[in-house]
């Protein structure tokens, strides 16, 4: 692992480990960028997977709120059935987030403490809702053209076109969430099928790490 600088100053003038936020719209490729950062020796936390864990740890509360018809044949909560109940319903979605997000935030805080001041990456689709959002040292925002993301989504998730388009529409105000300048924002363009190869992404990542003093 590279010897990265371990400490920076946050807005409250307290020393803390360097925390990089990583996010992007649906199928922009943030998880791929996360893997490239991991290869460079940075510990990366996938908060979306923590959300899956939180669904299980908060199982009883979720079942009480949404009913037993969200269980799969194996007795576990079926995320697709649960998602069908909340998608497009702001009240139901808010209820689910009110159960899951506090648990995921607690796991995130615990994981960061375990890094003992080492630079780390928080990879989250809803980064702006994370409990650590306001103490991020910088944010990497992954973007890709609409058609590229649509093709990726169709290949990966196999959902009907109208359902995919509704997911895209639900994120129409995604980027403005990061316009408040909580931290420096570095954009990575990930055009995918139009890109000559991973070296373009890797060069951009190296540039960003150099700017934050990590190269």
C-alpha positions as protocol buffer text, in pm:
chain_id: "A"
residue {
  index: 1
  type: UNK
  ca { x: 0 y: 0 z: 0 }
}
residue {
  index: 2
  type: UNK
  ca { x: 121 y: 351 z: -77 }
}
residue {
  index: 3
  type: UNK
  ca { x: 219 y: 581 z: 208 }
}
residue {
  index: 4
  type: UNK
  ca { x: -62 y: 833 z: 189 }
}
residue {
  index: 5
  type: UNK
  ca { x: -76 y: 1136 z: 419 }
}
residue {
  index: 6
  type: UNK
  ca { x: -291 y: 1026 z: 710 }
}
residue {
  index: 7
  type: UNK
  ca { x: -432 y: 1349 z: 848 }
}
residue {
  index: 8
  type: UNK
  ca { x: -614 y: 1658 z: 721 }
}
residue {
  index: 9
  type: UNK
  ca { x: -799 y: 1944 z: 891 }
}
residue {
  index: 10
  type: UNK
  ca { x: -1179 y: 1946 z: 881 }
}
residue {
  index: 11
  type: UNK
  ca { x: -1408 y: 2246 z: 912 }
}
residue {
  index: 12
  type: UNK
  ca { x: -1423 y: 2222 z: 1290 }
}
residue {
  index: 13
  type: UNK
  ca { x: -1042 y: 2238 z: 1305 }
}
residue {
  index: 14
  type: UNK
  ca { x: -1018 y: 1887 z: 1444 }
}
residue {
  index: 15
  type: UNK
  ca { x: -777 y: 1637 z: 1297 }
}
residue {
  index: 16
  type: UNK
  ca { x: -942 y: 1351 z: 1117 }
}
residue {
  index: 17
  type: UNK
  ca { x: -852 y: 1092 z: 857 }
}
residue {
  index: 18
  type: UNK
  ca { x: -884 y: 1189 z: 493 }
}
residue {
  index: 19
  type: UNK
  ca { x: -1228 y: 1071 z: 378 }
}
residue {
  index: 20
  type: UNK
  ca { x: -1311 y: 1064 z: 7 }
}
residue {
  index: 21
  type: UNK
  ca { x: -1674 y: 1041 z: -100 }
}
residue {
  index: 22
  type: UNK
  ca { x: -1750 y: 846 z: -418 }
}
residue {
  index: 23
  type: UNK
  ca { x: -2086 y: 868 z: -593 }
}
residue {
  index: 24
  type: UNK
  ca { x: -2256 y: 875 z: -930 }
}
residue {
  index: 25
  type: UNK
  ca { x: -2587 y: 833 z: -1104 }
}
residue {
  index: 26
  type: UNK
  ca { x: -2746 y: 497 z: -1185 }
}
residue {
  index: 27
  type: UNK
  ca { x: -2501 y: 285 z: -1392 }
}
residue {
  index: 28
  type: UNK
  ca { x: -2246 y: 565 z: -1430 }
}
residue {
  index: 29
  type: UNK
  ca { x: -1976 y: 324 z: -1312 }
}
residue {
  index: 30
  type: UNK
  ca { x: -1893 y: 439 z: -959 }
}
residue {
  index: 31
  type: UNK
  ca { x: -1834 y: 82 z: -840 }
}
residue {
  index: 32
  type: UNK
  ca { x: -1577 y: 31 z: -1114 }
}
residue {
  index: 33
  type: UNK
  ca { x: -1401 y: 350 z: -1005 }
}
residue {
  index: 34
  type: UNK
  ca { x: -1420 y: 219 z: -648 }
}
residue {
  index: 35
  type: UNK
  ca { x: -1236 y: -96 z: -753 }
}
residue {
  index: 36
  type: UNK
  ca { x: -965 y: 113 z: -920 }
}
residue {
  index: 37
  type: UNK
  ca { x: -923 y: 311 z: -597 }
}
residue {
  index: 38
  type: UNK
  ca { x: -905 y: -13 z: -399 }
}
residue {
  index: 39
  type: UNK
  ca { x: -629 y: -142 z: -625 }
}
residue {
  index: 40
  type: UNK
  ca { x: -433 y: 169 z: -530 }
}
residue {
  index: 41
  type: UNK
  ca { x: -442 y: 60 z: -166 }
}
residue {
  index: 42
  type: UNK
  ca { x: -735 y: 266 z: -43 }
}
residue {
  index: 43
  type: UNK
  ca { x: -993 y: 91 z: 177 }
}
residue {
  index: 44
  type: UNK
  ca { x: -1335 y: 138 z: 13 }
}
residue {
  index: 45
  type: UNK
  ca { x: -1667 y: 102 z: 195 }
}
residue {
  index: 46
  type: UNK
  ca { x: -1967 y: 13 z: -23 }
}
residue {
  index: 47
  type: UNK
  ca { x: -2250 y: 182 z: 166 }
}
residue {
  index: 48
  type: UNK
  ca { x: -2508 y: 34 z: -71 }
}
residue {
  index: 49
  type: UNK
  ca { x: -2407 y: -312 z: 54 }
}
residue {
  index: 50
  type: UNK
  ca { x: -2435 y: -184 z: 410 }
}
residue {
  index: 51
  type: UNK
  ca { x: -2792 y: -96 z: 323 }
}
residue {
  index: 52
  type: UNK
  ca { x: -2850 y: -460 z: 232 }
}
residue {
  index: 53
  type: UNK
  ca { x: -2704 y: -565 z: 568 }
}
residue {
  index: 54
  type: UNK
  ca { x: -2919 y: -309 z: 745 }
}
residue {
  index: 55
  type: UNK
  ca { x: -3230 y: -459 z: 585 }
}
residue {
  index: 56
  type: UNK
  ca { x: -3146 y: -786 z: 758 }
}
residue {
  index: 57
  type: UNK
  ca { x: -3043 y: -636 z: 1093 }
}
residue {
  index: 58
  type: UNK
  ca { x: -3364 y: -428 z: 1098 }
}
residue {
  index: 59
  type: UNK
  ca { x: -3573 y: -717 z: 970 }
}
residue {
  index: 60
  type: UNK
  ca { x: -3838 y: -709 z: 1242 }
}
residue {
  index: 61
  type: UNK
  ca { x: -3904 y: -337 z: 1208 }
}
residue {
  index: 62
  type: UNK
  ca { x: -3928 y: -366 z: 829 }
}
residue {
  index: 63
  type: UNK
  ca { x: -4167 y: -662 z: 846 }
}
residue {
  index: 64
  type: UNK
  ca { x: -4384 y: -479 z: 1098 }
}
residue {
  index: 65
  type: UNK
  ca { x: -4404 y: -176 z: 868 }
}
residue {
  index: 66
  type: UNK
  ca { x: -4434 y: -345 z: 527 }
}
residue {
  index: 67
  type: UNK
  ca { x: -4581 y: -688 z: 598 }
}
residue {
  index: 68
  type: UNK
  ca { x: -4472 y: -1048 z: 550 }
}
residue {
  index: 69
  type: UNK
  ca { x: -4542 y: -1054 z: 176 }
}
residue {
  index: 70
  type: UNK
  ca { x: -4194 y: -910 z: 116 }
}
residue {
  index: 71
  type: UNK
  ca { x: -4033 y: -1237 z: 224 }
}
residue {
  index: 72
  type: UNK
  ca { x: -3882 y: -1466 z: -38 }
}
residue {
  index: 73
  type: UNK
  ca { x: -3905 y: -1844 z: -53 }
}
residue {
  index: 74
  type: UNK
  ca { x: -3594 y: -1871 z: 167 }
}
residue {
  index: 75
  type: UNK
  ca { x: -3754 y: -1666 z: 444 }
}
residue {
  index: 76
  type: UNK
  ca { x: -3527 y: -1365 z: 388 }
}
residue {
  index: 77
  type: UNK
  ca { x: -3652 y: -1022 z: 288 }
}
residue {
  index: 78
  type: UNK
  ca { x: -3667 y: -1006 z: -91 }
}
residue {
  index: 79
  type: UNK
  ca { x: -3527 y: -665 z: -185 }
}
residue {
  index: 80
  type: UNK
  ca { x: -3708 y: -668 z: -518 }
}
residue {
  index: 81
  type: UNK
  ca { x: -4046 y: -719 z: -348 }
}
residue {
  index: 82
  type: UNK
  ca { x: -3960 y: -454 z: -91 }
}
residue {
  index: 83
  type: UNK
  ca { x: -3845 y: -218 z: -365 }
}
residue {
  index: 84
  type: UNK
  ca { x: -4170 y: -265 z: -556 }
}
residue {
  index: 85
  type: UNK
  ca { x: -4361 y: -149 z: -249 }
}
residue {
  index: 86
  type: UNK
  ca { x: -4165 y: 174 z: -203 }
}
residue {
  index: 87
  type: UNK
  ca { x: -4068 y: 272 z: -558 }
}
residue {
  index: 88
  type: UNK
  ca { x: -4268 y: 571 z: -674 }
}
residue {
  index: 89
  type: UNK
  ca { x: -4426 y: 613 z: -329 }
}
residue {
  index: 90
  type: UNK
  ca { x: -4247 y: 891 z: -137 }
}
residue {
  index: 91
  type: UNK
  ca { x: -4422 y: 814 z: 192 }
}
residue {
  index: 92
  type: UNK
  ca { x: -4333 y: 445 z: 185 }
}
residue {
  index: 93
  type: UNK
  ca { x: -3978 y: 519 z: 71 }
}
residue {
  index: 94
  type: UNK
  ca { x: -3931 y: 767 z: 355 }
}
residue {
  index: 95
  type: UNK
  ca { x: -4056 y: 505 z: 601 }
}
residue {
  index: 96
  type: UNK
  ca { x: -3804 y: 250 z: 474 }
}
residue {
  index: 97
  type: UNK
  ca { x: -3519 y: 499 z: 477 }
}
residue {
  index: 98
  type: UNK
  ca { x: -3613 y: 597 z: 832 }
}
residue {
  index: 99
  type: UNK
  ca { x: -3549 y: 237 z: 935 }
}
residue {
  index: 100
  type: UNK
  ca { x: -3248 y: 150 z: 720 }
}
residue {
  index: 101
  type: UNK
  ca { x: -3044 y: 471 z: 706 }
}
residue {
  index: 102
  type: UNK
  ca { x: -2972 y: 507 z: 1081 }
}
residue {
  index: 103
  type: UNK
  ca { x: -2841 y: 149 z: 1090 }
}
residue {
  index: 104
  type: UNK
  ca { x: -2628 y: 200 z: 778 }
}
residue {
  index: 105
  type: UNK
  ca { x: -2495 y: 531 z: 916 }
}
residue {
  index: 106
  type: UNK
  ca { x: -2392 y: 360 z: 1241 }
}
residue {
  index: 107
  type: UNK
  ca { x: -2207 y: 91 z: 1044 }
}
residue {
  index: 108
  type: UNK
  ca { x: -2037 y: 361 z: 834 }
}
residue {
  index: 109
  type: UNK
  ca { x: -1916 y: 548 z: 1141 }
}
residue {
  index: 110
  type: UNK
  ca { x: -1788 y: 225 z: 1295 }
}
residue {
  index: 111
  type: UNK
  ca { x: -1601 y: 132 z: 977 }
}
residue {
  index: 112
  type: UNK
  ca { x: -1434 y: 473 z: 953 }
}
residue {
  index: 113
  type: UNK
  ca { x: -1320 y: 443 z: 1317 }
}
residue {
  index: 114
  type: UNK
  ca { x: -1166 y: 105 z: 1234 }
}
residue {
  index: 115
  type: UNK
  ca { x: -944 y: 273 z: 971 }
}
residue {
  index: 116
  type: UNK
  ca { x: -760 y: 451 z: 1254 }
}
residue {
  index: 117
  type: UNK
  ca { x: -693 y: 769 z: 1058 }
}
residue {
  index: 118
  type: UNK
  ca { x: -595 y: 605 z: 730 }
}
residue {
  index: 119
  type: UNK
  ca { x: -733 y: 768 z: 413 }
}
residue {
  index: 120
  type: UNK
  ca { x: -1047 y: 585 z: 302 }
}
residue {
  index: 121
  type: UNK
  ca { x: -1330 y: 599 z: 50 }
}
residue {
  index: 122
  type: UNK
  ca { x: -1706 y: 604 z: 115 }
}
residue {
  index: 123
  type: UNK
  ca { x: -1883 y: 469 z: -194 }
}
residue {
  index: 124
  type: UNK
  ca { x: -2255 y: 555 z: -182 }
}
residue {
  index: 125
  type: UNK
  ca { x: -2532 y: 619 z: -432 }
}
residue {
  index: 126
  type: UNK
  ca { x: -2701 y: 848 z: -176 }
}
residue {
  index: 127
  type: UNK
  ca { x: -2379 y: 1003 z: -48 }
}
residue {
  index: 128
  type: UNK
  ca { x: -2552 y: 1335 z: 28 }
}
residue {
  index: 129
  type: UNK
  ca { x: -2771 y: 1153 z: 283 }
}
residue {
  index: 130
  type: UNK
  ca { x: -2482 y: 986 z: 464 }
}
residue {
  index: 131
  type: UNK
  ca { x: -2402 y: 1090 z: 819 }
}
residue {
  index: 132
  type: UNK
  ca { x: -2043 y: 1160 z: 710 }
}
residue {
  index: 133
  type: UNK
  ca { x: -2134 y: 1387 z: 417 }
}
residue {
  index: 134
  type: UNK
  ca { x: -2039 y: 1712 z: 588 }
}
residue {
  index: 135
  type: UNK
  ca { x: -1694 y: 1588 z: 695 }
}
residue {
  index: 136
  type: UNK
  ca { x: -1583 y: 1456 z: 356 }
}
residue {
  index: 137
  type: UNK
  ca { x: -1243 y: 1584 z: 243 }
}
residue {
  index: 138
  type: UNK
  ca { x: -1347 y: 1569 z: -123 }
}
residue {
  index: 139
  type: UNK
  ca { x: -1605 y: 1406 z: -350 }
}
residue {
  index: 140
  type: UNK
  ca { x: -1547 y: 1205 z: -667 }
}
residue {
  index: 141
  type: UNK
  ca { x: -1856 y: 1229 z: -889 }
}
residue {
  index: 142
  type: UNK
  ca { x: -1871 y: 968 z: -1168 }
}
residue {
  index: 143
  type: UNK
  ca { x: -2068 y: 1062 z: -1478 }
}
residue {
  index: 144
  type: UNK
  ca { x: -2156 y: 893 z: -1806 }
}
residue {
  index: 145
  type: UNK
  ca { x: -2379 y: 978 z: -2105 }
}
residue {
  index: 146
  type: UNK
  ca { x: -2746 y: 887 z: -2075 }
}
residue {
  index: 147
  type: UNK
  ca { x: -2741 y: 630 z: -2357 }
}
residue {
  index: 148
  type: UNK
  ca { x: -2433 y: 458 z: -2214 }
}
residue {
  index: 149
  type: UNK
  ca { x: -2596 y: 431 z: -1872 }
}
residue {
  index: 150
  type: UNK
  ca { x: -2919 y: 303 z: -2024 }
}
residue {
  index: 151
  type: UNK
  ca { x: -2737 y: 28 z: -2215 }
}
residue {
  index: 152
  type: UNK
  ca { x: -2544 y: -71 z: -1903 }
}
residue {
  index: 153
  type: UNK
  ca { x: -2862 y: -78 z: -1695 }
}
residue {
  index: 154
  type: UNK
  ca { x: -3045 y: -292 z: -1948 }
}
residue {
  index: 155
  type: UNK
  ca { x: -2755 y: -539 z: -1967 }
}
residue {
  index: 156
  type: UNK
  ca { x: -2697 y: -553 z: -1590 }
}
residue {
  index: 157
  type: UNK
  ca { x: -3049 y: -542 z: -1447 }
}
residue {
  index: 158
  type: UNK
  ca { x: -3261 y: -667 z: -1736 }
}
residue {
  index: 159
  type: UNK
  ca { x: -3558 y: -451 z: -1636 }
}
residue {
  index: 160
  type: UNK
  ca { x: -3830 y: -331 z: -1876 }
}
residue {
  index: 161
  type: UNK
  ca { x: -3745 y: -6 z: -2051 }
}
residue {
  index: 162
  type: UNK
  ca { x: -4018 y: 198 z: -1880 }
}
residue {
  index: 163
  type: UNK
  ca { x: -3902 y: 83 z: -1536 }
}
residue {
  index: 164
  type: UNK
  ca { x: -3546 y: 182 z: -1620 }
}
residue {
  index: 165
  type: UNK
  ca { x: -3660 y: 521 z: -1744 }
}
residue {
  index: 166
  type: UNK
  ca { x: -3851 y: 579 z: -1418 }
}
residue {
  index: 167
  type: UNK
  ca { x: -3529 y: 508 z: -1227 }
}
residue {
  index: 168
  type: UNK
  ca { x: -3343 y: 759 z: -1441 }
}
residue {
  index: 169
  type: UNK
  ca { x: -3620 y: 1016 z: -1391 }
}
residue {
  index: 170
  type: UNK
  ca { x: -3607 y: 969 z: -1014 }
}
residue {
  index: 171
  type: UNK
  ca { x: -3244 y: 1090 z: -1024 }
}
residue {
  index: 172
  type: UNK
  ca { x: -3311 y: 1400 z: -1234 }
}
residue {
  index: 173
  type: UNK
  ca { x: -3195 y: 1625 z: -948 }
}
residue {
  index: 174
  type: UNK
  ca { x: -2901 y: 1408 z: -845 }
}
residue {
  index: 175
  type: UNK
  ca { x: -2612 y: 1638 z: -938 }
}
residue {
  index: 176
  type: UNK
  ca { x: -2757 y: 1957 z: -781 }
}
residue {
  index: 177
  type: UNK
  ca { x: -2737 y: 1780 z: -443 }
}
residue {
  index: 178
  type: UNK
  ca { x: -2362 y: 1840 z: -460 }
}
residue {
  index: 179
  type: UNK
  ca { x: -2370 y: 2205 z: -565 }
}
residue {
  index: 180
  type: UNK
  ca { x: -2353 y: 2336 z: -206 }
}
residue {
  index: 181
  type: UNK
  ca { x: -1973 y: 2292 z: -207 }
}
residue {
  index: 182
  type: UNK
  ca { x: -1957 y: 2088 z: 113 }
}
residue {
  index: 183
  type: UNK
  ca { x: -1622 y: 1965 z: -21 }
}
residue {
  index: 184
  type: UNK
  ca { x: -1416 y: 1991 z: -338 }
}
residue {
  index: 185
  type: UNK
  ca { x: -1579 y: 1794 z: -619 }
}
residue {
  index: 186
  type: UNK
  ca { x: -1380 y: 1607 z: -884 }
}
residue {
  index: 187
  type: UNK
  ca { x: -1572 y: 1476 z: -1184 }
}
residue {
  index: 188
  type: UNK
  ca { x: -1473 y: 1154 z: -1360 }
}
residue {
  index: 189
  type: UNK
  ca { x: -1625 y: 1105 z: -1704 }
}
residue {
  index: 190
  type: UNK
  ca { x: -1684 y: 736 z: -1771 }
}
residue {
  index: 191
  type: UNK
  ca { x: -1829 y: 713 z: -2125 }
}
residue {
  index: 192
  type: UNK
  ca { x: -1783 y: 337 z: -2137 }
}
residue {
  index: 193
  type: UNK
  ca { x: -1840 y: 211 z: -2489 }
}
residue {
  index: 194
  type: UNK
  ca { x: -1705 y: 537 z: -2627 }
}
residue {
  index: 195
  type: UNK
  ca { x: -1386 y: 523 z: -2419 }
}
residue {
  index: 196
  type: UNK
  ca { x: -1058 y: 387 z: -2565 }
}
residue {
  index: 197
  type: UNK
  ca { x: -973 y: 196 z: -2248 }
}
residue {
  index: 198
  type: UNK
  ca { x: -933 y: 202 z: -1868 }
}
residue {
  index: 199
  type: UNK
  ca { x: -613 y: 408 z: -1891 }
}
residue {
  index: 200
  type: UNK
  ca { x: -821 y: 726 z: -1932 }
}
residue {
  index: 201
  type: UNK
  ca { x: -1003 y: 658 z: -1604 }
}
residue {
  index: 202
  type: UNK
  ca { x: -681 y: 557 z: -1430 }
}
residue {
  index: 203
  type: UNK
  ca { x: -506 y: 875 z: -1542 }
}
residue {
  index: 204
  type: UNK
  ca { x: -794 y: 1085 z: -1413 }
}
residue {
  index: 205
  type: UNK
  ca { x: -790 y: 902 z: -1079 }
}
residue {
  index: 206
  type: UNK
  ca { x: -415 y: 957 z: -1049 }
}
residue {
  index: 207
  type: UNK
  ca { x: -469 y: 1327 z: -1121 }
}
residue {
  index: 208
  type: UNK
  ca { x: -734 y: 1356 z: -849 }
}
residue {
  index: 209
  type: UNK
  ca { x: -523 y: 1170 z: -592 }
}
residue {
  index: 210
  type: UNK
  ca { x: -232 y: 1398 z: -673 }
}
residue {
  index: 211
  type: UNK
  ca { x: -448 y: 1707 z: -619 }
}
residue {
  index: 212
  type: UNK
  ca { x: -551 y: 1589 z: -272 }
}
residue {
  index: 213
  type: UNK
  ca { x: -192 y: 1508 z: -182 }
}
residue {
  index: 214
  type: UNK
  ca { x: -208 y: 1132 z: -219 }
}
residue {
  index: 215
  type: UNK
  ca { x: 35 y: 1071 z: -506 }
}
